[in-house]
């Protein structure tokens, strides 16, 4: 933990409150961080509240390999986003509790207090920023197309009349990308990308459109598929917090700054993504939320 953080200082206080009880549907039991001392934060801040409660509830995907995926063998939720959530919990000195957050409910979950924070492959957009606040960007994805290996679809230009494309409900692909780039295609929008992938395997849809790293995870499960076409989008991922809680957003951003600076980010990339894609990542260090808003301005 860096001592240079202006508004944080360590204290010699004891205590993390142990939480008991079975997890509710869609939740994971808190993870014991083993932290010895919590940090002291400004009274009334979200950070102080979380330290007092002894845990943070973070919304993540459960069905997106590489970023947030519930392992059927171990029953554990794992991935790039999950490890970042754990780092935030460690910096607070609290337990981590996970809650499944899909594209359609992650913003409502922040608004109604179901979760304290969201790491859920969420692209920073101006429209979303009207409802919640974001951390700094921490990952730069690109929009691509996943198709069966024997298809004639080679790019977005082939997603015309008579083709059916799947993407998740309330994703940027449903609201912005496909209406602009494939306006004649029929669009299906189930709640999750895993359902899109299942439909693609069954032949119910012709293509799945979303971020390249999400598609790479599905490609590991079925190598008969192929990722095709040029990049459709640039998608800067950010962590979401409740609207107006800029102090907490700044804290999360400071944690992400450390992750980027101390080598952890590269380690997590190599662990979860690079070993499967074989590609060098785009460095998010120089990206700001303002840069992200330029990629996704308000949709009229």
Secondary structure, DSSP 8 states (H G I E B T S, - for coil): --TT-TT-EE----------S---TTB---B----S--EE--TTSHHHHHHHHTEEEEEE-SEETTTEEE-TTT--EESHHHHHHHHHHHHHT-EEEEEE--TTTHHHHHHHTS-SEE-SS-B--HHHHTTEEE----EEEEEEEEEETT-S--SGGG--TT-EEE--TTSHIIIIIHHHH-TTSEEE--S-HHHHHHHHHHTSSSEEEEEHHHHHHHHHH-TTEEEESS---EEEE--EEETT-HHHHHHHHHHHHHHHHSSHHHHHHIIIIIHHH-------TT--HHHHHHHS----
